Structure formats: structure tokens, C-alpha cells
Amino acid sequence: QVQLVESGGGLVQAGGSLRLSCTASGGTFSSYTMGWCRQAPGKEREFVATISWGIPITSYADSVKGRFTISRVNAKNTVYLQMNSLKPEDTAAYYCAATLTAPARSTYEYHYWGQGTQVTVSS
């Protein structure tokens, strides 16, 4: 059983940056594909970014491509989401997720979830 804890959310002005972190415990981190998903009020949870295990391959939702970067440091059991050029429409609760499936561009492919961290982008 993998436990995931996110941090780094907050309030930022449009055009600003934030870096989210997610630290895993209870499993072999390097064996998992990791992802970030988000959920805005009244909307379904949506895929944001994923990074595979092994030789890391990344993939992004079109809405964040070129602005967000996902990375991982296996020695620290941590995955990051660097978010630049933030827009008000990026406001959401951001969730870290893990799966043994690779690649994983759907929220339904993730088996383990963190509690979420709130990101609010003001205009």
C-alpha cells in the first residue's frame, strides 16, 4: 500500500509559478508511474501530467503543455510538478497519484491517491 502526501499549494497571481511536491511511502517508489491530476469545484477530476518508472517518459494534458513540468527523484521518493505561467483556470485541488500501469493518462488508471493540495490563481 502506497501513501502519498502532497505539499506546495497556495495562492498565486496569474503569470506566477508554484512547485508542488509529493512524497511517497509504503511501496517501491521507483516501480510506480506517478501522475498529477486536478479537480476544480463542480468539475470532474482531470489528468494533468504523468511520468513513468524506469527511463522516465512524461506526458501532459494539452491545457498545461509547455507551462508545467513533471519530474521525479527516486532517491527521495518524491515527484514534483513545476507550474509556470499560471492562469486562473488552473485553480483546483491538485492530487498526486500512483499506478503500476504505464503510461497513465486517465484518472481511472491510478490506484493510489494523496489527499490533495489547493492551488488558487488570482487574476
SEVEXKOL-779217 format. One line per 5 residues: number of its first residue (from 1); their letters; for each residue y, x, z of N, C-alpha, C. Coordinates in pm, 1 decimal, decimal comma. Each point is the difference from the previous one (the first is absolute). Last residue first. Layout:
REM residues N
NUM = A = Y/X/Z/Y/X/Z/Y/X/Z  ...
REM end
This chain:
REM residues 123
123 = SSVTV = 3653,5/-666,6/-1069,2/76,2/17,2/-124,5/142,9/42,9/28,2  -483,8/94,4/283,1/120,3/-83,5/-7,5/77,8/31,4/-127,0  -531,0/37,5/186,2/100,0/65,3/-84,4/118,5/-93,7/-14,7  -462,2/86,9/332,4/106,4/-91,4/-37,2/108,0/77,1/-75,0  -545,3/31,5/196,6/104,7/67,8/-76,3/100,8/-105,4/-43,7
118 = QTGQG = -433,1/49,0/385,9/100,3/-75,9/-72,7/100,5/92,7/-67,7  -544,9/46,8/124,1/130,3/47,5/44,8/106,2/-64,6/-89,0  -574,7/-60,0/146,2/119,5/-19,7/-80,5/124,9/58,3/64,2  -489,0/11,3/119,0/71,3/-115,7/53,8/129,2/-28,2/-75,2  -441,6/233,3/-235,0/83,3/24,6/115,4/74,6/-125,7/40,2
113 = WYHYE = -494,5/26,3/-262,1/145,3/-21,1/-7,3/68,6/43,7/128,8  -492,7/6,6/-334,9/62,0/31,0/127,9/151,8/-4,0/-16,1  -284,5/-91,5/-368,5/-81,1/-51,8/109,2/63,7/19,0/137,2  139,4/-59,7/-565,2/17,4/77,4/122,3/-72,1/-66,6/116,9  41,9/-175,1/-453,7/-93,7/112,5/1,3/8,2/80,3/128,8
108 = YTSRA = 284,9/-375,8/-122,2/-134,5/-46,7/35,6/-100,6/114,1/7,7  458,3/50,2/-145,9/-8,5/-11,2/145,6/-140,7/-39,4/43,6  78,6/280,9/-449,5/5,8/-138,6/46,7/-10,4/-1,8/151,1  -41,5/392,9/-279,4/131,4/-55,4/-29,7/13,5/-144,8/41,0  -323,2/459,6/36,4/15,6/-125,6/71,4/142,0/-50,1/-17,2
103 = PATLT = -413,4/362,1/-237,6/133,9/-21,4/53,9/10,2/-137,4/64,3  -346,2/144,7/170,4/103,8/75,5/-70,6/-10,3/-29,5/-148,7  -184,2/-156,6/543,6/6,1/-26,7/-143,7/110,3/84,7/-62,0  -90,9/-35,3/467,3/-87,7/98,4/-60,8/-4,6/-18,1/-151,4  427,2/-114,4/343,6/-119,7/-53,3/-61,8/-84,8/114,4/-51,6
98 = AACYY = 493,2/-158,3/303,1/-102,2/97,6/-37,3/-121,1/-70,2/-59,5  581,4/-60,7/132,0/-134,3/-53,6/-15,3/-95,4/108,5/-47,3  540,2/-146,9/207,2/-89,9/105,8/-42,4/-141,6/-57,8/-5,8  490,2/-268,0/-36,4/-129,4/19,8/62,8/-73,4/117,5/-63,3  526,1/-249,6/63,7/-83,5/92,1/-76,7/-126,0/32,1/80,2
93 = AATDE = 397,1/-410,1/-40,7/-86,1/72,9/91,7/-95,0/84,8/-84,6  485,4/-117,4/-200,8/-133,1/-55,8/25,6/-61,3/71,2/119,5  415,8/55,8/-401,2/-11,9/-46,0/137,8/-132,1/-72,1/20,5  184,9/169,5/-419,9/-107,0/76,6/64,3/-20,5/-41,4/145,8  351,3/-173,3/-284,4/-129,2/-63,8/-27,0/-119,3/80,1/51,5
88 = PKLSN = 452,5/169,1/28,4/-22,5/-111,9/93,2/-134,8/-69,1/-22,1  20,9/509,9/-136,4/69,8/-119,9/-43,9/-23,6/-111,4/102,3  -27,5/588,6/-41,5/-48,0/-128,7/49,9/91,9/-113,7/-42,9  -75,0/508,2/-97,2/74,4/-100,4/-78,5/-41,7/-140,8/39,7  -363,1/313,0/170,9/135,7/35,8/-39,5/62,9/-112,9/-80,3
83 = MQLYV = -445,5/129,5/342,4/66,1/-107,7/-73,5/145,7/38,7/-24,1  -520,5/204,7/146,9/140,3/35,5/-11,9/66,2/-104,3/-89,9  -460,6/19,0/301,7/64,0/-70,0/-111,3/149,1/34,6/4,7  -509,5/214,2/205,3/143,6/-24,4/1,8/41,4/-86,9/-118,4  -458,8/147,2/338,5/48,3/-33,4/-133,6/147,0/-39,3/12,9
78 = TNKAN = -395,0/287,7/318,4/123,8/-74,2/-19,1/28,3/-21,0/-148,4  -314,6/288,0/286,2/-45,9/-139,6/-6,8/117,5/-95,0/-26,6  -0,4/493,6/9,9/73,0/-76,5/100,7/-43,7/-145,9/4,1  -183,6/309,5/-310,9/-10,3/74,1/126,1/70,9/-71,7/114,5  25,4/-161,8/-451,5/-128,0/-29,4/64,2/-14,6/70,8/133,6
73 = VRSIT = 418,0/-183,2/-277,6/-36,3/129,2/56,8/-126,5/-23,5/80,2  289,6/-272,7/-428,7/-87,1/4,6/117,0/-19,8/143,9/44,1  345,3/-372,8/-315,5/-65,4/130,2/16,0/-86,6/-4,7/125,4  349,4/-311,2/-369,6/-103,6/1,2/102,6/-63,4/138,2/5,0  494,7/-222,2/-176,4/-103,2/102,5/-15,5/-96,5/-6,9/116,7
68 = FRGKV = 426,7/-305,7/-284,0/-85,9/24,8/115,2/-102,9/107,7/-34,1  313,9/-126,5/-329,7/82,3/-1,0/121,0/-80,8/35,2/124,8  -189,8/-34,5/-445,6/117,8/83,1/-18,9/91,5/5,4/121,3  -308,1/-417,7/-29,5/-27,9/122,7/-74,3/129,2/76,3/-26,7  -65,6/-442,1/211,1/41,8/115,7/81,0/-18,6/132,0/-73,8
63 = SDAYS = -111,2/-438,8/-184,9/127,8/-23,5/67,1/49,2/120,3/79,8  -432,6/-24,8/-224,7/111,1/22,9/-93,0/135,1/-10,0/70,0  -424,6/158,9/277,3/44,7/-124,9/-58,9/120,0/28,7/-89,2  -345,6/398,5/78,7/110,1/-73,9/59,7/17,5/-135,6/-67,1  -355,5/469,7/97,7/34,2/-112,1/-87,1/101,4/-86,1/73,9
58 = TIPIG = -288,4/525,1/16,5/91,0/-102,2/51,1/25,6/-108,3/-104,4  -377,9/406,9/159,6/56,4/-71,2/-113,4/83,0/-113,9/55,2  -237,8/485,1/204,2/74,7/-125,5/16,2/59,1/-52,0/-130,0  -454,2/257,3/130,3/117,7/40,8/-77,2/89,0/-124,2/-6,1  -285,5/-105,8/369,6/-34,9/110,1/-88,6/123,8/53,3/-69,3
53 = WSITA = 39,1/-506,0/136,7/-53,1/115,0/72,7/-34,5/109,4/-101,3  396,9/-352,6/-117,4/-144,7/7,8/16,5/-38,2/118,3/87,9  441,7/-336,7/-18,6/-36,1/139,0/-24,3/-147,3/15,6/32,5  413,5/-412,5/-105,3/-128,7/44,3/49,1/-21,3/146,3/-34,5  398,4/-446,0/42,2/-39,9/133,1/-46,2/-135,7/35,0/59,3
48 = VFERE = 197,7/-457,4/5,0/115,1/87,1/-25,9/-45,1/132,9/-60,3  -184,9/-557,4/65,3/-28,5/143,1/-11,4/128,0/76,3/-30,0  9,1/-480,1/262,2/-14,5/60,4/-131,2/-23,5/149,8/9,5  -3,6/-523,1/280,6/-3,7/144,7/12,0/-25,7/60,4/-137,9  246,5/-473,3/18,9/-131,3/59,0/22,5/13,0/152,2/15,8
43 = KGPAQ = 408,2/-330,1/145,1/-68,9/49,9/-118,7/-136,0/56,1/37,3  343,7/-170,8/308,9/-29,3/-106,6/-94,0/-71,7/43,5/-126,0  235,8/387,1/252,4/-11,6/-135,4/56,4/-23,1/-104,5/-108,2  -175,6/486,6/-111,1/130,8/-55,6/31,6/-17,6/-141,6/54,7  -327,0/454,7/-43,5/7,5/-145,5/1,5/137,7/-43,0/44,9
38 = RCWGM = -321,3/461,1/-201,4/113,7/-58,5/70,9/-2,9/-151,2/-10,6  -317,1/504,3/-35,7/27,4/-133,1/-51,9/118,2/-56,0/78,0  -285,9/498,8/-98,2/108,6/-72,3/65,3/17,0/-133,7/-72,5  -440,2/376,1/57,8/98,5/-75,3/-75,0/109,0/-55,3/89,1  -475,5/361,5/-70,6/104,6/-57,5/84,5/102,4/-72,7/-85,7
33 = TYSSF = -548,0/184,7/-7,3/117,2/-27,9/-80,0/99,8/-71,6/90,2  -385,0/319,6/210,6/58,1/-130,8/-28,9/110,3/7,9/-104,5  -251,7/367,3/215,8/-92,6/-77,6/-82,9/59,1/-131,2/-49,2  211,2/316,6/308,7/-2,5/57,5/-134,3/-91,8/-76,5/-95,2  37,5/-113,2/470,3/119,4/-34,1/-77,4/-10,1/46,4/-144,0
28 = TGGSA = -362,6/-146,4/355,7/20,2/124,0/-73,6/112,6/-24,6/-99,8  -9,0/-272,8/469,8/-79,8/13,3/-121,1/24,3/134,5/-63,7  227,1/-160,7/401,4/-125,2/-73,3/5,8/-86,1/8,7/-124,1  544,9/35,7/-14,6/-95,7/52,5/96,3/-128,1/-81,5/-10,6  525,3/106,2/-267,6/-130,0/-64,0/12,7/-83,9/66,6/108,4
23 = TCSLR = 553,0/-75,0/-159,0/-99,5/91,0/54,6/-128,9/-76,3/26,9  483,7/-33,9/-302,7/-115,5/-74,8/49,9/-103,9/100,7/44,4  570,6/-51,6/-153,7/-119,7/79,2/31,6/-109,0/-92,5/50,8  500,9/-15,4/-308,7/-98,6/-61,7/87,1/-117,6/94,6/19,8  541,9/53,6/-147,4/-136,5/49,8/-15,0/-87,9/-66,7/104,4
18 = LSGGA = 500,8/-103,0/-281,5/-80,4/-1,8/121,8/-134,5/64,3/-30,7  548,2/-69,9/-228,6/-140,6/44,2/0,6/-62,0/-18,5/137,5  443,4/-230,8/-322,1/-45,3/96,4/98,5/-149,1/29,3/-10,4  256,0/-332,7/-251,0/18,2/134,0/-52,1/-49,0/109,0/92,1  137,2/-454,5/222,1/-48,0/12,8/-137,3/36,9/137,3/-55,6
13 = QVLGG = -43,2/-21,3/524,3/83,0/-59,9/-103,5/-63,1/19,6/-137,8  -278,1/-47,9/472,5/66,9/97,9/-84,5/84,3/-73,7/-103,1  -347,8/-48,5/474,2/105,7/-61,7/-79,0/72,8/108,3/-77,6  -533,6/31,7/158,4/132,7/-16,2/58,2/94,3/-69,9/-94,0  -531,0/286,2/78,2/80,7/-108,2/-55,0/136,4/-6,5/67,3
8 = GSEVL = -371,9/306,2/113,3/104,2/43,0/-92,0/83,1/-109,9/-61,8  -545,2/11,3/162,6/129,5/25,0/62,9/100,3/33,6/-108,7  -559,2/-197,1/101,0/115,1/32,8/-83,5/123,2/30,2/86,0  -566,6/7,0/51,4/126,1/-25,6/70,2/114,6/48,7/-87,8  -574,5/-128,7/1,4/116,2/49,4/-73,3/126,4/-38,4/74,8
3 = QVQ = -584,4/58,8/47,4/123,6/-55,7/55,2/118,8/67,0/-67,6  -558,3/-84,0/-116,4/122,2/78,2/-14,1/116,5/-74,9/62,7  -570,5/18,4/47,2/119,1/-84,6/0,0/124,1/88,1/0,0
REM end
